[in-house]
């Protein structure tokens, strides 16, 4: 994800939008996973005893709260949210 300067963009020759904030390139794909590890609200992967595994984080479909439903892109908000949460928590735990 990258910060972009605010500007006006013309798409497809007829749609004009004003950009602001952050932008991320998206690519069409038909990948879908189900199940996987369980994660908590801090994006930490949980072991079979219900304890967080140190320094192991999950985002996107891996450990999704929608793990047993076909998602087809419906969990993009979850991908962004848990990606940010996992990234921040991983950064806090860097040595040094």
Beta strands, then each sheet from edge to edge (+ up, - down):
strand 1: 2-3
strand 2: 7-11
strand 3: 15-19
strand 4: 22-23
strand 5: 38-39
strand 6: 44-46
strand 7: 52-57
sheet 1: 1+ 4-
sheet 2: 2+ 3-
sheet 3: 5+ 6- 7+
end
